[in-house]
Amino acid sequence: SFSSDEVIRKRLLIDGDGAGDDRRINLLVKSFIKWCNSGSQEEGYFQYQRMLSTLSQCEFSMGKTLLVYDMNLREMENYEKIYKDIENSIAAAHEKISECKKQILQAKRIRKNRQEYDALAKVIQHHPDRHETLKQLEALGKELQHLSHIKENVEDKLELRRKQFHVLLSTIHELQQTLENDEKLSEAEESQETQMETETKQ
């Protein structure tokens, strides 16, 4: 006969889901004990059939358990696939977020550039355009050229007046020398006349 420890161990191994396997094992043990102690052949055959029926139920229960186990394995594989898909989705979401951040930074730079462009455009609007500036520069160039001609004419006139003034000073100096010479001659003549008069009186 089975020991109580073996019976308990079998019950723990078989009755995993609480579907009545422990009751069937008890029934199987009792049937086996009765079969061993059966007196008549008819009673032994009845207990034998009863044990076969109980074994069939246990095999069916075990088959069902194996099916549930296989189903659980497939579910785990399915969950792993779903988990991987979720991980891939999360990774793709992170990449998308990173790309969006880059786009946001680019949009901020574009906005900043546009603001700076608008500010420069406002500053430029307060100044004359290039065509008008070129016209003003051309007019200033012509005026500068005209003033340059006037300056050259003035310098020529100044040079002429300097030369004329130099000639005038030379003429004045010559005239002054002539006057001084005339005075000296007059004084010499007067001195001679005075001497002649003195000699006559003697």
Buried (B, 14 or more C-beta within 10 A) or exposed (E): EBEEEEBEEBBEEBBEEEEEBBEBBEBBBBBBEBBEEBEEEEEBEBBBEBBEBBEEBBEEBEEEBEEEEEEEEEEEEEEEEEEEEEEEEEEEEEEEEEEEEEEEEEEEEEEEEEEEEEEEEEEEEEEEEEEEEEEEEEEEEEEEEEEEEEEEEEEEEEEEEEEEEEEEEEEEEEEEEEEEEEEEEEEEEEEEEEEEEEEEEE
